């Protein structure tokens, strides 16, 4: 039984899921790198040139918050796949996944030392809550997901009325000294404090964002229960309807929300911003899924797929690289350059990672962080480097002893 306890085999991975992960990774690096433009000043007093304003709106409506919401769905989907695999092998899913999330907490702490907006800790925490539903029926999971999403606008409006006094790590001189310092320990302290104050105890993030994440994780869990991504050809008509409806809603809600912002309309009881974000995310994800199902953009999607297979490695490397680029321990770029620079730098890093990912997976079975996570999760060694064709043939013809 122990020898048969293995991760999901390569030929059983669902390509579109990895493609969507790869796409989401683009939005993540853009969002994270653009945020470095704001460290040291208040966002609302920052001036942008016309070109930077256009880029800013592009980021806002296509990428901003669309990536982590999509990744939340894919995390829930991956959770269900893994739980099924573990249960089929006769292992205890609860013990296995609890241990796996504990390891993810450790990786999250390491990542938080380089980037003050870590999301891995959230996945680890909410992954444990998903265990409460691992025996639930698809209908139960879907109903809970919908119920939470329906509550989000009311919850957000209420949370926004609660006054909470927390230090702004990104603009307070005392904390900025740590970011500008050339000392590694100072930078780590700055990032860990930022993660603590801006996410862990900040109510809008700690409550509202986590509810959104968990609702979407449950939705991803439901999609795996009905085997959605492996049955995309059956859902082509549904995908087309989703694309049309979400596109219309995205345009209408976006215009109305901009009007509300212009006239400084407040939302004391019902704040729809996350509904707008999720709607746009579903439009983009459905469009990518339909293009893939129709056999379009095969070369591009292949690069997204290999990047998505080592999402964790690429994500953490993006953050480590950013620490060297922007902070006092590296090139000290800080917030000195135009908005568009950070946007296009992020895209450049992502493109480079696409090629590196393709080369890496031609030589190795896993990304280095994925390999480490698997080894620690399953508590056994897995071959890291791919076997050469000659070595594989030699193994086949060698008699067993």
C-alpha positions in Angstrom: 0.0 0.0 0.0 2.8 2.4 0.8 4.5 1.9 -2.5 1.3 2.7 -4.3 0.8 6.0 -2.5 1.9 8.4 -5.1 1.0 12.0 -6.3 -1.3 12.4 -9.3 0.5 11.0 -12.4 1.5 13.4 -15.2 -0.8 11.8 -17.8 -3.8 12.4 -15.5 -3.3 16.2 -15.1 -5.9 18.4 -16.7 -4.2 20.7 -19.2 -6.8 23.5 -19.0 -6.3 23.8 -15.2 -2.6 24.3 -15.6 -3.3 26.8 -18.5 -5.6 28.8 -16.2 -3.0 28.7 -13.4 -0.4 30.0 -15.9 -2.7 32.9 -16.9 -3.5 33.7 -13.3 0.3 33.8 -12.6 0.6 36.7 -15.0 -2.0 38.7 -13.1 -0.3 37.9 -9.8 3.1 39.2 -10.9 1.6 42.4 -12.4 -0.3 43.1 -9.2 2.6 42.4 -7.0 5.2 44.4 -9.0 2.8 47.4 -9.5 2.3 47.5 -5.7 6.0 48.3 -5.3 5.2 51.6 -7.1 3.1 52.6 -4.1 5.5 51.8 -1.3 6.5 55.1 0.3 3.5 57.2 -0.8 -0.2 57.4 -0.7 -2.0 55.9 -3.7 -4.6 58.6 -3.9 -2.1 61.5 -4.2 0.0 59.8 -6.8 0.0 61.4 -10.3 0.2 59.3 -13.5 0.9 60.3 -17.0 -1.7 59.6 -19.7 0.1 56.4 -20.8 0.4 55.2 -17.2 -3.3 55.9 -16.7 -4.2 53.8 -19.7 -2.0 51.0 -18.3 -3.5 51.4 -14.9 -7.1 51.0 -16.1 -6.0 47.9 -18.2 -4.6 46.4 -15.0 -7.6 47.4 -13.0 -10.2 45.8 -15.3 -8.3 42.8 -16.7 -5.9 41.7 -14.0 -6.5 43.3 -10.6 -7.9 40.7 -8.2 -9.0 38.5 -11.1 -5.9 36.3 -10.6 -6.3 35.4 -6.9 -10.0 34.8 -7.3 -9.3 32.4 -10.2 -6.5 30.7 -8.3 -8.9 30.2 -5.4 -11.2 28.2 -7.7 -8.3 26.2 -9.0 -7.1 25.6 -5.4 -10.5 24.1 -4.5 -10.4 22.0 -7.6 -6.9 20.7 -6.9 -7.9 20.0 -3.3 -10.7 17.8 -4.5 -8.4 15.9 -6.9 -5.8 15.4 -4.2 -8.3 14.3 -1.6 -9.8 11.7 -4.0 -6.4 10.4 -4.8 -5.4 10.0 -1.2 -8.7 8.3 -0.2 -8.4 5.9 -3.1 -5.0 4.8 -1.9 -6.5 3.9 1.5 -4.8 6.8 3.4 -6.5 9.2 5.8 -7.3 12.4 3.8 -7.6 14.6 6.8 -4.3 13.7 8.3 -2.5 13.9 5.0 -4.0 17.2 3.9 -3.5 18.8 7.4 0.2 17.9 7.2 0.4 19.2 3.6 -1.1 22.5 4.7 1.3 22.8 7.6 4.2 22.6 5.1 2.4 25.2 3.0 2.4 27.5 6.1 6.1 27.1 6.3 6.5 28.0 2.7 4.2 31.0 3.3 6.4 32.3 6.1 9.4 32.1 3.8 7.5 33.9 1.0 6.3 36.5 3.5 9.9 37.4 4.3 10.3 38.6 0.7 6.9 40.0 -0.1 4.4 41.7 2.3 1.4 40.4 0.3 1.7 36.7 0.7 -1.3 34.6 -0.2 0.0 31.1 0.5 -0.9 31.4 4.2 -4.5 32.1 3.2 -4.6 28.9 1.0 -3.1 26.9 3.9 -5.6 28.2 6.4 -8.7 27.9 4.1 -7.5 24.5 2.9 -7.9 23.2 6.4 -11.5 24.5 6.4 -12.2 22.7 3.1 -11.7 19.5 5.0 -15.1 20.1 6.6 -16.7 19.5 3.2 -14.6 16.7 1.7 -17.4 14.2 2.2 -20.2 16.5 1.2 -22.4 16.1 -2.0 -21.9 18.4 -5.0 -25.2 20.1 -4.2 -24.2 20.9 -0.6 -20.9 22.3 -1.7 -22.5 24.4 -4.4 -25.2 25.8 -2.1 -22.7 26.8 0.5 -20.5 28.5 -2.2 -23.5 30.5 -3.6 -24.7 31.4 -0.1 -21.3 32.8 0.9 -21.0 34.8 -2.4 -24.5 36.2 -1.9 -23.5 37.5 1.5 -20.2 39.1 0.4 -21.6 42.6 -0.7 -23.5 43.0 2.6 -20.5 41.7 4.6 -18.1 44.0 2.9 -20.3 47.0 3.4 -20.6 46.2 7.1 -16.9 45.5 7.6 -16.1 48.8 6.0 -18.1 50.6 8.7 -15.9 49.2 11.4 -13.1 51.6 12.3 -9.8 49.9 12.9 -6.6 51.8 13.6 -3.6 50.0 12.1 -0.2 51.3 11.1 0.3 51.8 7.3 3.6 50.0 6.9 3.9 51.1 3.3 3.9 54.8 4.0 5.0 55.2 7.7 8.6 56.5 8.0 9.5 54.2 10.8 8.6 51.1 8.8 10.0 52.4 5.5 13.4 52.6 7.0 13.3 48.9 7.1 12.4 48.7 3.5 15.1 51.1 2.4 17.8 49.5 4.6 20.3 47.3 2.9 20.1 44.8 5.7 18.4 41.5 5.0 16.9 41.2 8.5 15.3 44.7 8.2 13.7 43.8 4.9 12.3 40.5 6.3 10.9 42.4 9.3 9.3 45.0 7.0 7.6 42.3 4.9 6.5 40.2 7.9 5.0 43.3 9.6 3.2 44.3 6.4 1.7 40.8 6.1 0.6 41.0 9.7 -0.9 44.5 9.7 -2.3 44.6 6.2 -3.7 41.1 5.9 -3.7 39.0 9.1 -5.5 41.5 11.4 -6.9 44.0 8.9 -10.7 43.2 8.9 -11.4 43.9 5.2 -8.8 41.3 4.3 -9.0 38.9 7.2 -12.8 38.7 6.9 -14.1 39.8 3.6 -11.3 38.5 1.3 -11.2 35.2 3.2 -14.9 34.7 2.7 -14.6 35.4 -1.0 -11.6 33.0 -1.3 -13.4 30.2 0.6 -16.6 30.6 -1.4 -14.6 30.3 -4.6 -12.6 27.3 -3.3 -15.9 25.6 -2.6 -17.0 26.4 -6.2 -13.8 24.9 -7.5 -14.5 21.8 -5.3 -17.9 21.6 -6.9 -16.4 21.8 -10.5 -14.2 18.9 -9.7 -17.1 16.9 -8.3 -18.9 17.2 -11.6 -15.6 16.7 -13.6 -16.2 20.1 -15.3 -12.7 20.7 -16.8 -12.5 17.2 -18.2 -15.9 17.6 -19.9 -15.4 21.0 -21.5 -16.5 19.9 -25.0 -19.9 19.0 -23.4 -20.1 22.5 -21.9 -19.3 24.6 -25.0 -22.8 26.1 -25.2 -22.7 26.9 -21.5 -19.3 28.5 -21.9 -20.6 30.7 -24.7 -23.6 31.8 -22.7 -21.4 32.6 -19.7 -19.1 34.7 -21.9 -21.9 36.7 -23.3 -23.7 37.3 -20.0 -20.6 38.1 -18.0 -19.3 40.4 -20.8 -22.5 42.4 -20.7 -22.5 42.5 -16.9 -18.8 43.5 -16.8 -19.4 46.5 -19.1 -22.6 47.6 -17.4 -21.3 47.2 -13.8 -17.9 48.8 -14.7 -19.6 51.9 -16.1 -22.0 52.2 -13.2 -19.2 51.7 -10.7 -17.0 54.4 -12.3 -20.0 56.8 -12.2 -20.5 56.0 -8.5 -16.8 56.7 -7.8 -17.0 60.0 -9.8 -20.0 61.2 -7.8 -18.5 59.8 -4.6 -21.5 57.6 -3.9 -21.0 55.4 -0.9 -22.1 51.9 -0.3 -23.1 51.7 3.4 -25.2 48.5 3.2 -24.3 46.8 -0.1 -20.9 46.9 -1.7 -20.8 45.1 -5.1 -17.1 45.3 -6.0 -16.3 41.6 -5.5 -19.3 40.6 -7.6 -17.9 42.8 -10.4 -14.4 41.2 -9.9 -15.7 37.7 -9.9 -17.9 38.3 -12.9 -15.0 39.6 -15.0 -12.8 36.7 -13.8 -15.4 34.2 -15.0 -15.6 36.0 -18.3 -11.9 35.7 -18.8 -11.6 32.1 -17.5 -14.5 31.0 -19.7 -13.0 32.7 -22.7 -9.7 30.9 -22.2 -11.5 27.6 -21.7 -13.5 28.0 -24.9 -10.5 29.0 -26.9 -8.7 25.9 -25.6 -11.6 23.6 -26.3 -11.8 25.0 -29.9 -8.1 24.2 -30.4 -7.0 27.9 -30.6 -3.7 29.5 -29.5 -2.1 26.1 -29.0 1.5 27.4 -28.8 0.7 30.1 -26.3 -1.4 27.8 -24.2 1.4 25.2 -24.1 3.7 27.8 -22.5 1.0 28.8 -20.1 0.5 25.1 -19.3 4.1 24.4 -18.4 4.2 27.6 -16.3 1.1 26.6 -14.5 2.6 23.2 -13.7 5.2 24.9 -11.5 3.1 27.8 -10.3 4.4 27.7 -6.7 8.0 27.9 -7.8 7.3 30.7 -10.3 5.3 32.7 -7.7 8.0 32.5 -5.1 10.8 33.3 -7.5 8.9 36.4 -8.7 8.8 37.6 -5.1 12.4 36.9 -4.3 13.4 38.6 -7.6 11.3 41.6 -6.7 13.0 42.0 -3.3 16.3 42.3 -5.1 15.0 44.7 -7.7 13.0 47.1 -5.6 14.2 47.1 -2.0 17.3 48.4 -0.2 19.1 45.0 -0.4 19.2 45.1 -4.2 18.9 47.6 -7.1 17.0 50.1 -5.0 14.4 51.0 -7.7 11.8 51.8 -5.0 9.0 53.9 -6.4 11.2 56.2 -8.5 9.9 55.1 -11.9 6.6 55.5 -13.8 3.7 53.2 -13.3 4.1 51.6 -16.7 7.6 50.5 -15.9 6.5 48.2 -13.1 3.6 46.9 -15.3 5.9 46.0 -18.2 8.7 44.7 -16.0 6.2 42.2 -14.5 5.1 41.1 -18.0 8.8 40.7 -19.0 9.5 38.6 -15.9 6.5 36.4 -16.7 7.5 35.9 -20.3 11.1 34.9 -19.2 9.5 32.5 -16.8 7.5 30.9 -19.5 10.6 30.0 -21.5 12.5 28.9 -18.3 9.5 26.7 -17.3 9.4 25.0 -20.6 13.1 24.3 -20.5 13.0 23.3 -16.9 10.3 20.7 -17.3 12.1 19.2 -20.3 14.9 18.3 -17.9 13.1 17.8 -14.5 9.9 16.2 -13.4 8.8 19.1 -11.1 9.6 22.6 -10.2 12.0 22.7 -7.2 9.4 24.0 -4.7 6.8 21.6 -6.0 9.3 18.7 -5.7 10.1 19.7 -2.1 6.4 20.1 -1.2 5.7 16.6 -2.6 8.6 15.0 -0.9 7.7 16.5 2.5 3.9 15.8 2.0 4.3 12.2 1.0 7.4 11.7 3.2 9.3 9.9 0.5 11.7 10.7 -2.3 10.6 11.2 -5.9 12.8 11.4 -8.9 13.6 15.0 -9.5 15.5 14.8 -12.8 13.9 13.2 -15.9 15.4 10.0 -17.1 17.1 10.0 -20.4 15.6 7.8 -23.2 18.6 5.6 -23.1 18.5 5.1 -19.4 14.7 4.3 -19.6 15.4 1.6 -22.3 18.2 0.1 -20.2 15.8 -0.2 -17.2 13.2 -1.9 -19.4 15.7 -4.6 -20.7 17.4 -5.2 -17.4 16.1 -8.4 -15.8 14.6 -8.2 -12.4 16.6 -9.8 -9.6 
